[in-house]
Amino acid sequence: MNLLSVEDLSVKRGRDFVLENVSFKLPECKITGLTGPNGGGKSTLFDVLLGLQPIDSGRLVWSRPIHHASVPQQFRDQRSLPIRVRDFVSMGKWVPKQILDQTQAALSLTEALEHFDLYPKANRLISELSGGEWMKAALARALVQPADLYLLDEPFNHLDLETEDRIGHLLRAIVSEKKKTFFVVSHDWNAMDHHFDHLLLLNKRIIAEGNVKQVSEVAIDWKDPSHHHWMHL
C-alpha cells in the first residue's frame, strides 16, 4: 500500500523549474531513498513533503491523515542551544495529546539513548558534541516523536561505517516491528544498497526508480567511486 502519491509536481524559482512534473509513490512501511546531484531539487522536494515549500502545480495525495517527524538540514543550526543531550532528545516527546492518541513513537527515550550511545553523554551540552554525536542526537530526537512517517535528510553524515550499519539495521527493525515509513535523502551508496527498500534518482525530474542496482545502472557504475562525480555537478 502507498502512503503518498506525488502527481506531476512542479516548483519554480523565478522562471526556472526546481522540480518539473515529478511523480512517484511512497510505499508504506518501507525505507525509500532520494538521491541525485547537488542542485537537483532534493531539498526542495523534502520541504514540499514537510509542507514548508509551496508548489506551482501538481498535488500530493495522502492515503490517510498522518503525522510526521523530520531531521532537516536546517535543524543542525540548533546545535548552539544551551541544552543538555538528554533534554534535547526528550523534546521530541513534547507533542499534543491528540497525536499521542493517534500514533506511537518509533523509540522510547530510553531506547533512543541506548541505540545511539548517548547515555554517557546525556548530561553534556549539545554544543560540546562532535559532528557524529550531534547527528545521532538529532536522529534520536526525531525517533522519539510519535509519527507515521520519518523524513531524514542525510542522516548518515559524519558517521563511520560501523555506526551507519548499526543505524541502518535499527531503521529496518523499526519498519518491521513498529510499521513506520521512512523517506531518506542520501548520497551514501553503501547505506542505500544495504538498508533501503526503494530508491528515487532525482534531477529536477525523476530520472529512475527501483532498487539501488537498478537506479545506478541508469546513471553510474555505483560500485566505482570515480563515477560518483555526477552527484556534485
URKA-V841428 format. One record per pair of residues at least 6 apart in sequence whose C-alpha atoms are under 7 Angstrom apart, sorted by the first residue. I is the first residue (numbers start at 0). J is the second residue. Records with the same first field share a line. If there is no record, write none. Layout:
I->J  J
This chain:
0->26  27
1->24  25  26  27  62
2->25  26  27  61  62
3->24  25  59  60  61  62
4->23  24  25  59  60  61
5->22  23  24  58  59  60
6->21  22  23  57  58  59
7->20  21  22  57  58
8->18  19  20  21  22  56  57  58
9->18  19  20  21  54  55  56  57
10->16  17  18  19  54  55
11->17  18  55
17->40  203
18->40  203  204
19->203  204
20->204
21->204  205
27->180
28->174  178  179  180
29->174  180  181  196
30->180  181  182  195  196  197
31->181  182  183  195  196  197  198
32->182  183  184  185  191  195  197  198  199
33->183  184  185  198  199  200
34->184  185  186  199  200  201
35->200  201  202  230
36->202  229  230  231  232
37->230  231  232
39->201  202  203
40->202  203
41->201
43->52
46->52
47->53
65->147
66->146  147  148
67->146  147  148  149
68->141  144  146  148  149  150
69->141  149  150  151
70->137  138  141  150  151  152
71->151  152
72->152
78->125  126
79->126
80->126
81->124
82->124  125
83->121  122  123  124  125
84->120  121  122  123  124  125
85->121  122
87->140
88->136  139  140
89->108  140
90->140
91->140  141  143  144
92->143  144
98->145
99->145
102->145  146  147
103->145  146
104->142  143  144  145  146
105->142  143  145  173  177
106->142  143
107->143
108->143
111->139  143
112->118
115->135  139
125->133
130->157
131->157  158
134->154
147->179  180
148->179  180  181
149->180  181  182
150->181  182  183
151->182  183  184
152->183  184  185
153->184  185
155->163
167->190  194
168->194
171->194
173->179
174->180
191->211
192->211
196->210
197->209  210
198->208  209  210  211
199->205  207  208  209
200->206  207  208  214
207->214  217
208->214
215->221
219->226
220->226
